[in-house]
Amino acid sequence: MKKKLLIIGINSFLGSNFYKFVINNNEYLVFGTINKETYRINKYLKKNINNIFKINLNKNNDKLSKLLDKIKPNLIINFSGYSNLDLSEKVKFNIDIIKNIINSIKKSKIKIEHFYNVGSCEEYQGSKFKLKENKKLFSISGYGKHKIKIHNYLLKTSKVNYFKYTNIRTFNVLSKDKYKKNIITYIKSNFINKKINLYNKYAIRDFIWIDDYIFSVYSILKNNKNNYKAINIGTGKGTSIENIMDYIQKKKQIYFKNINFDKNKKIPADNIKVANNDRLKKMVKHYKYLGIYKIIDKLI
């Protein structure tokens, strides 16, 4: 018998891609929740309308608990919540969404095998070494602090409510999603005027292609035998924004006039965030991730 998988936030960037993957994979009996926008999954609304439910997770109501009682999922994965790109330091962060989800699980009195929540590499302070999951969490950004607070809350409530919990700590995902810009698509959109305003061009980040990310999440759900409390999803390789710019300029035979790279500038450790993905490797085995330059070729 197929296990029942509930995906919370299938209208999000990552959630919609994962939802489409598992629907096509056909290994789970899949259910999904949406909040408002449905543009990313419109093709699936009619096809799977009986398994898609509209629930406002910002409100503490009985809709989700009743849904849980009805479908009794074995696994839950949450993609809902704030986006790093949507927030500024002036935003007042709260964890009401995740609290409402957990309260609904309590009300329903169902027993789930595992609860997965999508975290962020922003939970880490940068380091010149690859970041391990057991590294002490620290962030100077509001978004990073918000994600750390969620993680700590879920660690505590999972023990009290006797369910397994894992933070899927996500590094920098790139794709062709027309609704969500990334560093590559931002640069591409400025080819004509050749002027780019970048913050932290010397930063080094771990970039992963969307298909590789989705396969990684799928593999974690299948193969997390050690029940890790956190698993990094990244390629384990870092690339600077400067190197990305250099590659694009050479490939497209263009020069961005207002960018001057200081080749002698030192990169502070907190500008380096690269995943130690040893835990992930145990689950994806010999899977090969797409390199950053091949990703750039796909995007431009």
Secondary structure, 3 states (H helix, E strand, C coil): CCCEEEEECCCCHHHHHHHHHHHHHCCCEEEEEECCCCCCCHHHHCCCHHHEEECCCCCCCCHHHHHHHHHCCCEEEECCCCCHHHCCCCCCCCCHHHHHHHHHHHHHCCCCCEEEEEEEHHHCCCCCCCECCCCCCCCCCHHHHHHHHHHHHHHHHHHHCCCEEEEEEECEEECCCCCCCCHHHHHHCCCCCCCCCCCCCCCEECEEEHHHHHHHHHHHHHHCCCCCCEEEECCCCCEEHHHHHHHHHHHHCCCCCCCCCCCCCCCCHHHEECECCHHHHHHHCCCCCCCHHHHHHHHC
